Amino acid sequence: MKLNIQKLEKPTQELVKKLEHWENDPDLIPYTRVHRSKEELEAYHTVTLEGLSDRLHNHDIYLIYLEDKLIGEMNFMIDPPHLHKKVPGTAWIGITIGEPEGRGKGVGVEAIRYLEEQINSAGLNRIELGVFEFNERARKLYSKMGYKEIARLADFTFWKDQMWADIRMEKIL
């Protein structure tokens, strides 16, 4: 498996189209964004070049390629307001493996390790993330990589006709 990770410097319309596809992929929607109702779960989300460019002001975004094919993206932001523990100098991370051929092959492990290196290089030593309680695969991955549960935010997101918790996890680098 040849993985190539590149920092996003200048978004393109082609990238916007790919991210919008992932943002609205029925197989990914429950895992990638918060929904308070069935209507929110089914709502179409538009990604724009301007919006993606704006994200670069407070996110470090990395594109994940497998054999030269874009299969995912990951990012971090520093000290966002939604941190559970308000520890200054904390990175909040997010990862999406958008293409099926990138799932279940260790891409997530390698990508998160890379992201942790970038965060550490930025002088940060704490990472926090949120993972929905029904996302067993991601929870196991994060636990295996040394992330520890620090909180559960009940009734956080809607999926399969019920509300689920958001599990907050942290790792000290």
C-alpha positions as CSV (number, residue, x, y, z in Angstrom):
1,M,0.0,0.0,0.0
2,K,1.5,3.3,-1.1
3,L,0.0,6.1,0.9
4,N,0.8,9.8,0.1
5,I,-0.3,12.6,2.3
6,Q,-0.2,16.2,1.2
7,K,-1.1,19.4,3.0
8,L,-3.8,21.4,1.3
9,E,-2.5,24.8,0.4
10,K,-4.8,26.0,-2.4
11,P,-8.2,24.3,-2.9
12,T,-9.4,23.5,-6.5
13,Q,-12.9,23.1,-7.9
14,E,-12.1,19.4,-8.5
15,L,-11.3,18.9,-4.8
16,V,-14.5,20.8,-3.8
17,K,-16.5,18.4,-6.0
18,K,-14.9,15.3,-4.3
19,L,-15.5,16.7,-0.8
20,E,-19.1,17.5,-1.6
21,H,-19.5,14.0,-2.9
22,W,-18.2,12.6,0.4
23,E,-20.2,15.1,2.4
24,N,-23.4,13.7,0.8
25,D,-22.5,10.0,0.5
26,P,-25.3,8.1,2.4
27,D,-22.7,5.6,3.6
28,L,-20.6,8.4,5.2
29,I,-23.2,11.0,6.4
30,P,-24.0,9.3,9.7
31,Y,-20.3,9.3,10.6
32,T,-19.0,12.7,9.5
33,R,-21.4,15.3,10.8
34,V,-23.9,15.9,13.6
35,H,-27.6,15.5,13.0
36,R,-30.4,16.5,15.4
37,S,-33.2,15.0,13.3
38,K,-34.0,12.8,10.3
39,E,-34.4,15.9,8.2
40,E,-30.8,17.1,9.1
41,L,-29.5,13.6,8.3
42,E,-31.1,13.7,4.9
43,A,-30.3,17.3,4.1
44,Y,-27.9,18.0,1.2
45,H,-24.7,19.9,2.1
46,T,-23.0,22.1,-0.4
47,V,-19.3,22.5,-0.4
48,T,-17.9,25.7,-2.1
49,L,-14.4,26.8,-3.1
50,E,-14.9,29.9,-0.9
51,G,-16.0,27.8,2.1
52,L,-13.1,25.4,1.8
53,S,-10.7,28.3,1.4
54,D,-12.1,29.9,4.6
55,R,-11.6,26.6,6.5
56,L,-7.9,26.9,5.8
57,H,-7.8,30.0,8.1
58,N,-8.4,27.8,11.2
59,H,-7.7,24.2,10.0
60,D,-4.6,22.4,8.8
61,I,-6.1,20.1,6.1
62,Y,-4.3,17.1,4.6
63,L,-5.3,15.1,1.6
64,I,-4.8,11.3,1.7
65,Y,-3.9,9.5,-1.5
66,L,-3.7,5.8,-2.1
67,E,-1.7,5.0,-5.3
68,D,-2.3,8.5,-6.5
69,K,-6.0,8.4,-6.0
70,L,-7.6,10.8,-3.5
71,I,-9.3,8.6,-0.9
72,G,-9.7,10.9,2.2
73,E,-8.9,14.0,4.1
74,M,-7.9,14.8,7.6
75,N,-7.5,18.0,9.5
76,F,-6.8,19.6,12.8
77,M,-7.6,22.9,14.4
78,I,-6.2,24.4,17.6
79,D,-8.3,25.3,20.6
80,P,-11.8,25.2,19.0
81,P,-14.7,26.2,21.2
82,H,-16.2,22.7,21.2
83,L,-13.4,21.1,23.2
84,H,-14.6,19.2,26.2
85,K,-11.5,20.0,28.2
86,K,-10.5,23.6,27.6
87,V,-6.7,22.9,27.7
88,P,-4.8,25.6,25.8
89,G,-2.7,24.2,23.0
90,T,-5.1,21.3,22.2
91,A,-5.5,20.0,18.6
92,W,-9.0,18.8,17.6
93,I,-8.8,16.2,14.8
94,G,-11.1,14.9,12.1
95,I,-10.6,12.3,9.5
96,T,-12.7,11.0,6.6
97,I,-11.8,8.0,4.5
98,G,-14.2,8.9,1.7
99,E,-13.4,6.1,-0.8
100,P,-14.3,2.4,0.0
101,E,-10.9,1.1,-1.2
102,G,-9.3,3.1,1.6
103,R,-11.2,1.5,4.4
104,G,-10.1,-1.5,6.5
105,K,-6.6,-1.5,5.2
106,G,-4.7,0.4,7.8
107,V,-5.0,3.8,6.1
108,G,-6.6,5.3,9.1
109,V,-3.8,4.2,11.4
110,E,-1.1,5.5,9.1
111,A,-3.0,8.8,8.4
112,I,-3.6,9.5,12.1
113,R,0.1,8.8,12.9
114,Y,1.0,11.3,10.3
115,L,-1.4,13.9,11.7
116,E,-0.1,13.3,15.2
117,E,3.5,14.0,13.9
118,Q,2.3,17.3,12.3
119,I,0.5,18.3,15.6
120,N,3.6,17.5,17.6
121,S,5.8,19.4,15.2
122,A,3.5,22.4,15.7
123,G,4.4,22.3,19.4
124,L,1.2,20.8,20.6
125,N,1.0,17.8,22.9
126,R,-2.7,17.2,23.5
127,I,-5.3,15.9,21.0
128,E,-9.0,15.7,21.5
129,L,-11.6,14.2,19.2
130,G,-15.3,13.2,19.1
131,V,-16.6,9.9,17.8
132,F,-20.2,8.8,17.7
133,E,-21.0,5.9,20.0
134,F,-22.3,3.7,17.2
135,N,-19.0,4.0,15.3
136,E,-17.4,1.0,16.8
137,R,-14.7,0.6,14.2
138,A,-13.4,4.2,14.8
139,R,-13.6,3.8,18.6
140,K,-11.5,0.7,18.5
141,L,-9.0,2.3,16.2
142,Y,-8.6,5.3,18.5
143,S,-8.3,3.2,21.6
144,K,-5.7,1.0,19.9
145,M,-3.8,4.2,19.1
146,G,-3.7,5.3,22.7
147,Y,-6.8,7.6,22.9
148,K,-8.7,7.5,26.1
149,E,-12.4,8.3,26.7
150,I,-12.9,11.5,28.7
151,A,-16.6,12.1,28.4
152,R,-19.9,11.1,26.8
153,L,-22.2,13.8,25.5
154,A,-25.7,12.2,25.5
155,D,-28.3,12.7,22.8
156,F,-25.7,14.3,20.5
157,T,-26.6,13.0,17.0
158,F,-29.5,11.3,15.3
159,W,-29.2,8.0,13.3
160,K,-31.3,4.9,12.8
161,D,-34.3,6.6,14.5
162,Q,-32.6,7.4,17.7
163,M,-30.2,9.8,19.4
164,W,-26.6,8.7,20.1
165,A,-23.9,10.0,22.3
166,D,-20.7,11.7,21.2
167,I,-17.7,10.1,22.9
168,R,-14.9,12.5,23.5
169,M,-11.4,11.1,23.6
170,E,-7.9,12.5,24.2
171,K,-4.3,11.6,23.7
172,I,-1.3,13.2,25.2
173,L,1.7,13.1,22.8
